[in-house]
């Protein structure tokens, strides 16, 4: 009986944790990536229940799940608190590049906007709020928000389309009271591609919003 319970419990742990992890590492997330606290609490609940199932009667499984969830949830909360804002943005697909005084944030259009649209997906407002908070950490004069597309359409369509996407992001940041004298949008269409437009992955990388600014150093 104990041997049978061991095999059942172990199988339960492996299948459940595997499904949780694979669900959090998909290439394209329909929602912002869960925090470490949420992920570890989920895994802790499953793992705690499975381990309890190996050595205790069924009545103790909920208690094991609770203990496991609390323990790993606390670990996830600790990790969240100690992650830098740049690391948190990276988890949400936003690349942050700092070269000297120049800072650029690359936002994937396919995640933050509805498909082939200039309308921001409300599910990513929390990430834009995080970007606004990040921008407020620096002294700066201007913020440039540039939009880019792939080359599937003509520049006559791509330039105004990319401008409107950039303008909606710039307007959102302005409403978040980002500290800058000027926030302006510009659309480049399919100019300055990052990758090859001949394949879907390359086109996806080229569809982007880039927020750039220069850190201002005050002289007293």
Secondary structure, 3 states (H helix, E strand, C coil): CHHHHHHHHHHHHHHHHHHHHHHHCCCCCCCCCCCHHHHHHHHHHHHHHHHHHHHCCHHHHHHHHHHHHHHHHHHHHHHHHHCCHHHHHHHCCCEEEEECCEEEEEEEHHHHECCCCCCECHHHHHHHHHHHHHHCCCCCCEEEEEEECCCCCCHHHHHHHHHHHHHHHHHHHHHCCCCCCEEEEEEEECCCCCCCCCCHHHHHHHCEEEEEEECCCCCC
